[in-house]
């Protein structure tokens, strides 16, 4: 079935995955900031 986590050996693929992870972190921080601001206003 599933062999678990597998290391990424292709540098191009690793770079793409890291870029996706950075975007997810940035979006989550932005969302948290907006929700916190809305909670403080309301």
CNS distance restraints for C-alpha pairs under 8 A (distance, minus, plus):
assign (resid   8 and name CA) (resid  13 and name CA) 7.20 0.50 0.50
assign (resid   8 and name CA) (resid  14 and name CA) 6.02 0.50 0.50
assign (resid   9 and name CA) (resid  13 and name CA) 7.97 0.50 0.50
assign (resid   9 and name CA) (resid  14 and name CA) 7.31 0.50 0.50
assign (resid  10 and name CA) (resid  14 and name CA) 6.15 0.50 0.50
assign (resid  11 and name CA) (resid  15 and name CA) 6.11 0.50 0.50
assign (resid  12 and name CA) (resid  16 and name CA) 6.32 0.50 0.50
assign (resid  13 and name CA) (resid  17 and name CA) 6.22 0.50 0.50
assign (resid  14 and name CA) (resid  18 and name CA) 6.17 0.50 0.50
assign (resid  15 and name CA) (resid  19 and name CA) 6.15 0.50 0.50
assign (resid  16 and name CA) (resid  20 and name CA) 6.26 0.50 0.50
assign (resid  17 and name CA) (resid  21 and name CA) 6.22 0.50 0.50
assign (resid  18 and name CA) (resid  22 and name CA) 6.22 0.50 0.50
assign (resid  19 and name CA) (resid  23 and name CA) 6.34 0.50 0.50
assign (resid  20 and name CA) (resid  24 and name CA) 6.30 0.50 0.50
assign (resid  21 and name CA) (resid  25 and name CA) 6.25 0.50 0.50
assign (resid  22 and name CA) (resid  26 and name CA) 6.12 0.50 0.50
assign (resid  23 and name CA) (resid  27 and name CA) 6.07 0.50 0.50
assign (resid  24 and name CA) (resid  28 and name CA) 6.11 0.50 0.50
assign (resid  25 and name CA) (resid  29 and name CA) 6.19 0.50 0.50
assign (resid  26 and name CA) (resid  30 and name CA) 6.16 0.50 0.50
assign (resid  27 and name CA) (resid  31 and name CA) 6.02 0.50 0.50
assign (resid  28 and name CA) (resid  32 and name CA) 6.08 0.50 0.50
assign (resid  29 and name CA) (resid  33 and name CA) 6.15 0.50 0.50
assign (resid  30 and name CA) (resid  34 and name CA) 6.24 0.50 0.50
assign (resid  31 and name CA) (resid  35 and name CA) 6.12 0.50 0.50
assign (resid  32 and name CA) (resid  36 and name CA) 5.98 0.50 0.50
assign (resid  33 and name CA) (resid  37 and name CA) 6.13 0.50 0.50
assign (resid  34 and name CA) (resid  38 and name CA) 6.16 0.50 0.50
assign (resid  35 and name CA) (resid  39 and name CA) 6.10 0.50 0.50
assign (resid  36 and name CA) (resid  40 and name CA) 6.23 0.50 0.50
assign (resid  37 and name CA) (resid  41 and name CA) 6.29 0.50 0.50
assign (resid  38 and name CA) (resid  42 and name CA) 6.09 0.50 0.50
